[in-house]
Amino acid sequence: MTDPTPSSSNARHTASADRPWNDDQMQRIARTLVDEPESVWRYIRGLPGVRSWKILNDMVFLILSGVLGTLWFVVAIAGFTVGVSLLIVLVGVPILAATIAILVWGANLERARVRAFLNIDLPSPYADLPRNGGRVKRGWQAIRTPAVWRDIAYLLLLFPIGLLEISVALIPLQFLVTPLVTLVGGENNILFWQIDSFGESLFALLVGVILLVPLAMLINLLAMLHGEFAKRLLAPSTEEILTERVEELTESRSAVMKAMYLERRRIERDLHDGAQQRLVSLAMDLGRARERIDSGDDAGARDLVLRSHEESKAVLKELRDLVRGIHPAVLSDRGLDAAISAIASRSAIPVGVEIDLPTRQPDEVEGTAYFVVVEALTNIAKHSHASQANVAITRDDDWLRIEISDNGLGGADLARGSGLSGLRDRIQALDGRLRVESPNGGGTCLIVEIPCG
């Protein structure tokens, strides 16, 4: 008797291979929708014709508004109805929480859609929500923010607005396909116009061609109005932006004051433990040399003077190093290119330097950029186990862009690293931005942008 197992296994394998969508593909699509929703809209936006014609771009956007508005309206009504009705047995609480979470994700999907089709950047109002605490605590904090309810209001209002938009967006298509619909014998209505004959459908096609320009203007106007509508509800409010700005300024000011205090203490310690002790020793050696001169011991006095001379050169070098740590003279005299090249030449690992700055930058910008590079290279030498680092500095309009990368272990985390936090505080004091790309085992790349306009 033969074993049926191999044949059944092969049959299952063949069936799974013939399926157009397997589990891995579905998982990749789901991850893309969650992690990079804008890529989906970018793909649709990049279809032939849509990327080239503004009218087609706006038509697709309005049609999607109608479809998605209906979807989110059904999700909201069903979720809230079931959740509220089951609150008495506590089952409704997780249903309501899940409904709100899905709608917030839907609002983020809308932000990505507006950005892709209308080129309107809508920053997330949830960027500064605290990440500590459990899910329940973080969920409760999120629900208490006005942005959640604005997102839900947007998705509910998207239903009637989307129906209006999809109705207007389909009017040109109705005119264009009227002769084809008449030929196949389908019901042919355009708004309140009942078309009964093929000749009448040809006349409707002519009317559609005549109305194409005003309809295109109407479609573009609706898309523009939708963008303004999205700005009102999906973007952070002016009050939230100002509150966030005040918090950032308060934090950066406190960090700068703390950094100044620590820097002053470091300078005091370096002077006390280094140059001051050497100067005391130098004064004592010179005193003993004078005593030996007075006693006629010229050879002993000569040895002490020579030793004092070497000690004085060491003190001068230490003072130069200390001054360089406060503000290097080469930076003031020759600019960032020479100062960064000098840092790279003294680095413990090879550092490639690429600087493209046609003119000098403001003093505070150059100073911040210099110390950012110094601290970053110090962190690389201490912690990254890298064998190569690179520094690239360019000017992009009104921003100075600094990119510092290495081939080390990676895994740098802005939230955990105190060195990176110090860099961020120094950069934010000038309204700059810091981004860290550091996958495990893939090296680290710091991207710093400082306004210099």
N, C-alpha and C positions, 0 to 999 in steps of 0.2 A: 504494500500500500504506500503510495507516494505521499510525501509531506506537502501540504498546501501552503505552508508558511512562506516560502520564497516567492511563489507566484503572487500571493496576496500582497506581500511586501513590495514587489515590483510594481504591482498595479497601483498601490497607494503612492509610490514614488512617481509613477508616470502621471497619475492624476494631479499630484501637487505640482509637477513640472508644467502641466498643461494649463494650470490656472493662471489667468493674466495677472492677478494680484495675490502674492503669497504673504505670509505673516511678516517677514522681514521688511518687505516693501511698505506694508501698511504701518509698521512701527516707525519706519523712517519718515513717512509722510506725517504721521502724528507728531513726531518730534520736531519736524520742520514747522508745523502749524503752531506748536507751543513756543519753541525757542526763536524761530525766525519767521514770524508771520508775514513780514514785508516781502520775503523772497517769493511767496506765492503770488502776491499782487504784482511784483516786478515781472514775474513770468508772464502773467496775463497782459500786463502793460507792454511787454516786449513782443507780442504777437504781430505778425505782418499787418500793416495798415494801422493798427492801433497806436504803434509807437510813432508813426509818421504823420497821422492826421489828427489834429486837435478835436475835430468833431467826433471821430470814432472813439477817441480816448474818453471824451465826456459822455458819449452815448453808453459805452460799456460801464462807466462809473455809475450813471443813473439807473441803468438796468440792474446792476448789482445792488444798488440801494433798495430797490423794490423787493428783490429776492431776500436779501439779508434782513431788511426791516420786517418782513413777514415771519422769517425764521425766529428772530430774537423776540418778537411780540408773542409768538406761540410759546417759546421757552419761558418767558417771564410770566405770562398768565397761568400756564400750567403749573410751573414751579411754585409760585406764590399761592395759588388756589389750593393745591395739594398740601403744601407746607402749613398754611394757616389752619386748614381744616383738621390736620393731625396734630396740632400743637397740644391738644388736651392730653394726648398719650405720649408726648415728648418726642415722637418720631418726626414731627414737623420741624424740629430745630435743625437737625442735620440736612433736611431737605431744603429749608430756607437758606442755610449757609452755603450749600452746594449751588443753589440757584444764583445767589449773589456772586459767588466765585466765578461761575460760568459767564454771567453777564459782565463782570469786570474784565474777564479775558476777552469777551466779545468787543468791549470798548477798546481794549488795546489792539485788537484786530482792526477796528475801524480807524484808529490812529495810523496804523501802518497803511491802510488802504488810502486814506486821505493824503498821506505823505507820498505814496507811490504814484497816484493818478493826478493829484492836484498840486504836488510839490509844495505842500504846506507842512512845516515841521510842527508837530504837537507834542511837546515833551510830556513825559508821564508825570502825573501829580503824586505818584507813589514812590518816587525815587528816594525820598528822605524818611520814609517810615522806618521805625526801629526794627532791627532784625533779631534782637534778643528776645528771650521768652519762648513759651510754647506756642503751638498753633492756635490754641483758643485765645490766648492773650493777644497775639499778633492779629488774629482775625477780628477781635473786638476793637482793637485800636484802628484797624482799617475801616470798619463799619462806621465808626464815629467821625470819620473824615468826610467833609462835604463832597469830595471828589467822587466817592462811591455812588452817592445818590444822583449826582450830575450825570455820571456814566449811565445809570439805569434810566434816567429821564431821557437821555439822548436816544437810547435804544428803543424806548417805547414810542418816542416821537418819530423815530425813523420809519415806523410802520405807515402812518398816513402820508408823511413826506415822501417816502419811497414809492408808494403807490402813485402819487402825483408825478414823480420824476420818471418812473418807468412808463407811465401812460404817454408823457410827452416824448420820451426818447424813442418809443416805438412808432410814432406817427409817420416819420419819413419812411420807415420800412414798410408800413402799411400801404403807402402810396406806391412804392416801388414794386411790391409783389402783387398789386391788384390784378394785372392781366393774368398772371400765373394762377391766382386763386380762382378767377373766373373760368379759366380753361379747365381746371380739374373739378369744377362744379361745386366749390365750397361756398359757404355763406360769406358775403363780402360787404362789410360795413366799415366805414371810416368815420368815426365820431357819429354824427347824426345823418350821414349820407349812406343811403341804401343803394348799392350798385347792382343792377340787374342784367346788364348786357356787356358783351366784350368791348363794343364801341365805347360804352360809358366808362369801362375800366381803362381804356387807352386815354380817354379824356382825363380821368383821375390821375393817371401817370404823368400827363402833361402838367396838371395842376401841382402835383408833387414836385416836379422839377422847378416850376416857378416859385413855389414856396420853400424850396430847399434852403436858400440863404436866410430868410427870416426864421425858419425853424432851427437852423444851425445857431443863429444868434441867441434864440430862446434857450436851446440846450446848453450853450456855453454860459448863459446867464444863470440858469438853474445850478449848474455845477459850481459856479463862483459863489452863489448864495449858500449852497450847501457847505462850502469851505468856511464861510463866515459863521454859519450855524455850528459847525464842528469846533471852531475856535472858542465860541462862547461856552460850550459845555464840556468839551474834551480836554482843553488846555487848562493849566493852572490859572486860577483867578489872579487878578492884580494884587489882592491882599495876600494870597498865599505866596506869590513871588516876592513881595516886599518882606513878608515875615521870614521866608527862607533866606533872603539876602541879609537881613539884620542878624539872623542866627549865624550865618557864615562869617560876617564881619566881626561879630562878637568872639566867635571861636578863633578866627585867625588873629585878632588883636591879642587875645589872651596867650595864644601860642607864640606870637612874636615877642611879647613881653617876657614870657618864660624863657624863650631862646636867648634874648638879650641878657637876661640875668645870668643864665648858665654860661654864656660866652664871656661875660665880665668876670665871673668866678674863675673860669678857665685861664683867662689872661692873668688874673691876680696870682693864681696857683703857679702858672708857668714862670712868672717873674720872680715869685718868692722862692720856688724850689730850684730854679735854674739860674737865670742871669744874676739875681741878687746874691745867691750863695757864691757864685763865681767871682763877682765883684768884691765881696767881702774877703775871699781868699786872695784875690789880686792885691787888695789894699794891705793885707797882712804880709804878703811876700815883699811888697815894695818897702814896707816899714822895716822888715828884717834886713833888706838890702841896704837901707840907709844906715842902720846900726852897724853893719859890717864895714861900710865905707868909713864911718866915724872911727871904728876900731882898727882900721888899716887892713882889713881882710878884703883886698880888692878881688881876688879870685872867687871867693865865696859870694861877694856882692854881684860879680859879673854873672855867675850861674843863676842867682835869684832874678836878676834883671831879664836874662834870656828866658827863664821860665815864665816870668810875668808877661813878657812880650807874646809868647805862645798862648798864654791864658787869655790875654786881651783879644787876640784874633778869634779864639773860640767863643768868647763872649759876644763879639761882633757878629759872628755867624749865627749864634743862637738868637740874637736880637733881630737879625734880618729874617730868619725863619719865622719868628713870632710876628713881625710886621707883615710878612707875606700872608700869614694866616688871617690877619685882620683885613688887609686890603693890599693885594700885591701891586708893586709899582709897575710891573710890566703890563698889567691890565689897564692902568691909567695912561701909560705912555704909548703902548702899541696896540691895544684892543684885545678882543676875544681870541682872535686867531693865534697870536703869539702866546697869550696866557694859557690857552688850552693845550697848545703844542708843548709848552714847558711842563704842564702837568703830566701829559702823556709820556714825555721822556723820562720822568721820575717814577712812573708807575711800576708796580711789581710784576705786571703782566704786559705783553705787547698790546698797544692801543693804536688803532687806526683813527686818524682824524680827518674829517672832511668838512670844511667850513666855507660857505658861500655867502658872504656878507659884503655887498658893495660899499656900504658906508658904516660908520660907527653908530652904535645904538645908545639910547639914554643910559646915563651912569648907573641908575638903579637896576635897569634891565641887565646890563652887562655884569654887574656885581652878583645879582641873583643867579644868572646863567652860569657864571664861573663857579660859585659855591655849590650849585646843584651838580655840576659835573664832578667837582672835587669829591663831594660826599658819595655820589653814585659810584665813582671808580674805587673809592675806599671800601664801600660795601661789597663791590665785585671781588676785590682782592681778598677780603676777609672771609666771605661767606659762600661765594658762588662756585668755587673750584673750577673756574674758567681758565682756558688757555689763551683766549683772545677776546678783546673788547673793541668796540667801535663807537665813535662819537661823530654825529653829523648835526650841523647847525645851519639852518637856512632861514631866510626871511620870506614869509608868505603873507603878502599884503601888509596888514597892520599887526601881524603876529610873528614873534620869534619862535621857531620850532626847533626843539632839541630832541634828538633821538639817540639814546644810549643803549647799546645792546651788548650781549655777551653770549658765549656758547657753553655756559655752565649748567648747573643742575636744574635751574628753574624753580618753580614752586613758590616764588615770592608772593606775599599776600599783603596788600595795602592795609587791610584791617588789623593784621597782627604785627607787622614789622614796625618797630619804633623808628628805625632809620628812614623808612619810606614815609612814615607819618611826619617826621621832621622836614623832609623834602616837600611834602604836600603843604605843610603850614607855611614854609618859606615862599612857595609858589603862589598860594592863595592870597598872601599879603599883597600881591600885585595883581589880583584878579586873574591869575593864570589857571591853567588846567593841567592835571597829571593823569595819565592813563598807563596802566601796567598790564603787559601781556607776558605771562610767565607760566606756560604749561610745564608740568613735571617732566624733567628730562629734556626739555626743549629750549633751554636758555631763557633769558629774561630780556625784555625790551621796555624801556621807560620812554614814553613820549610826553614831552613837556611843551606846553604852548603858553607864551607870555605876551600880553598885549604891549605893543611898543609904538602905537600910532600917536 
